[in-house]
Amino acid sequence: MSSEESQTMSSEESQTLYSDSAVEPPQNEQSKKAAKKEAAKQEKLRRRQEAAALASTVQSVSVEDDPLAANYGDVPILELQSKVDVRGWTEVGALTEALRDRYVVVHGRAQTIRAVGKNMAFVVVREKGFTIQCVVTAQPDVVSRQMVKYVAALSRESIVDIEGIVSVPNVPIKGASQQVEVQVRKLYCVNKAMPTLPINIEDAARSEADIEKALQAGEQLVRVNQDTRLNYRVLDLRTPANQGIFRIQSEVGNVFRQFLLSEGFVEIHTPKLIAGSSEGGAAVFRLDYKGQPACLAQSPQLHKQMAICGDFGRVFEIGPVFRAEDSYTHRHLCEFTGLDIEMEIRHYFEVMDIVDRLFVTMFDTLNKNCSKELEAVGRQYQFEPLKYLRQTLRLTFEEGIQMLKDAGVEVDPFGDLNTESERKLGQLVLEKYGTEFYILHRYPLAVRPFYTMPCYDNPAYSNSFDVFIRGEEIISGAQRVHVPELLAERAQACGIDVQTISTYIDSFRYGAPPHGGFGVGLERVVMLFCGLNNIRKTSLFPRDPLRIAP
């Protein structure tokens, strides 16, 4: 799907998302479609038969037939179970011209295999996103023709160990990241992949732009749709873009943790099984807990606040949160990773100060440390780098409403912004202030959770805020109610049974400081920073209303 595709999909697009077809054929006549389908089926069968025949031929070669048989072959399971490997390994990413003429041992996946006659074969080996071209050339007393045949019969994505000498070719290598080659002396298959994979990595890594360009030239390339990708997620994760996405995600979590630790925060871990609901509403996973009604936590909100009452001062958590139902079926996950903080404050602006410095630091770090990963993502899903200011823009909710009204958009001044209004406001902010990252604060109290503190000067508003990237919300935060009587009153007004959160309210009866915090979805941060069009792309193994496997 193209990067311009809207996050909220049409019914036709949603059918595509949840179809079982790996290939989306063009709109041709039925007879042509049937003929092409049959031709593709026969071609796949032919390839399988050839692979099986070649493998059978290789397996028939015995040690007696080849005096160099010890230099290649399948590694026995017993050896993998018991042998201690003392060889010095070199990572593929470390193979450079500085290692010219050095004997190295590398490990990785056979990304592509290509035979050139009976005396030569090329294997591109991939490890951690880096690739190296390995050359197997038949030479007397060094590499046998049987070894070349063995290598040519390997299936793509098999795990291999290779020993050989680093060489530097005279021309640039287009099919690998490393600009050196390994002249293979030994090659062992640690684990074979099946001859025909459900999806090809090359197909899964193809950009929408490349597919459209080929169609204009009269060529049909395979398009792997989102549902098929998720059905075979283990294969889909091997594409350069996905490797980039989840390494970027790792860095986001790392920056979040390290920044907050440097600011005196304590990392905590709260329960995910709770008696009441964190925020109320229909989006709750309800369950029976040994005869008692319970649910999965929508956020660590209540326990974060209780930790503040326990004198921790500043806390944060990185962990799973759950939402059972949502009208935006194609926008949200039922399980995602929450990045949450809570802190003692004197004014809720202090929480926004943390947001400002934390995310500017995060964006700077991603641009600096993840340039290779961002480039890999951009090759498949084209996007523009995020625009943000050194000091994050802050607008009041009323100012945001006025900007929308001035642009001819009618909105309820005391209602929440819908997705369309948020995106429009994001566009207006970008045009006026030159940023895609900003804070909107002082929201109407009626649209915020029960534990949100009302504004001192106007109880119709609250000491709360949302944060946006590229016109979409990523953060919701506020000052919390720390007065138990007001807290119970607000809970009842929001339709929450006070008895189910009695221990939470009681914790404020023992003396509670003013405090505030926020929560952000890890997957949404990565999705919007990288300009992606579907949150499933940033969830390792997504859980949505229609998917609970793999």
Order of alpha helices (4+ residues) and beta strands (2+ residues): alpha-alpha-beta-alpha-beta-beta-beta-alpha-beta-beta-alpha-alpha-alpha-alpha-alpha-beta-beta-beta-beta-alpha-beta-beta-alpha-alpha-beta-alpha-alpha-beta-beta-beta-alpha-alpha-beta-alpha
